[in-house]
Amino acid sequence: EKRPALRERLKEIDGKVFLFDAKDIGKGFYLHIKDADIRLIPHIAVAPDVTMRGDFDVLFELLLGSVDPDTVFFSRRLEITGDTAAAIHFKNILAAAQ
């Protein structure tokens, strides 16, 4: 079960859709934050609130928490567009979940 603090933090970005676009393999997937849960979905009918674009290995390491999001962003290995406040909040949730 998720830690209560994590569930509370997810509620702050409830309804947000994140697109993770792996540009090197031409594939993407969506994370939909709903009801304090993270749902992985292959396709969605709405535009994402946040797009995170980079090579597959960068996106994978980002989600695993094995790479610092700020480092890959400022080294231009990760591009973030859309709702930057939601992106920063999600990045902080990932960091706290390690």
N, C-alpha and C positions, 0 to 999 in steps of 0.2 A: 504494500500500500504506500501511496505517496505520503511524504511528510506533510503535515498540515501547513507549514509555512510555504511550501512549494505550491500547494493547491490554492492558497490565498493569493499568491503572486500571479498565478495563471488567471485568476478571476479578473485581475486588473487589465488583461488584454483579451478578455473573452470576446469571441466573435471574429477575431483577427485571423486572416489567412496569410500564410507565408509560403512563397514559392522559392524552392531551392533549385536553381537552374545549373546543371552541370554542363558547362559549355563545351568541354573537351569531348564528351560522349553524346552530346545532343539530346540529353534526357533531363527531365525535371520531375519533381514531386512536390506535393503540397502538404503543409502542416496546418490543420485547422484547430485553433484553440476554442474549445466549446465545453461549457459546464465544468471548468477547472480541470480539463483533461486535454491531452494532445492527441489528435487523430491524424494519422498518416493516410493520405488519399492520393491516387494517381492523377485524377482529373477533377476539376471543379468548374462550375458554370459561372462563377463570378470572378472579377479581376482581383488579384491578390493585393493585400494592403502593403505588403513588403516583398520585394524580390531580392534574394541573395544569390549572386551569380559568381561562379568560380569553377575551377577544375574539380572533378569528382572527389579527389583525395582531400582537397581543402574543405569541401562541404562535409564530407564524412568525418574528418578530424574535428571540425567545428562542433558537430552534433555529439560526438563522443567526448568532447571536452579536452581533447589532447592537444589542441592548439589554441593560442590566445586570439580571440576575435579581433582585438585592436591591432595586433601584430600583422595578421593576414590582410586586414583592411588597409592599414597604412603602407604596407609593402605592395599594395595594388593586386594582391592575389584574390581578394574578395571585393566585389562591387555590391553596394547596398543602395537600393532605390525604393522610393515610396515613403511610408510613414516612419520616419527616422526615430520618433519617440518610441513607437512599438518595437522597432528593431533593437534599440538600445535596451529596452526593458527585457526583451527576450534574451538578448546576449547576457544580461545580468542574471537571469534565471538559469541559463545554462551553466554559468560560472558557479553559481551557488549550489547547483545540483551535483557537483563533483564530489 
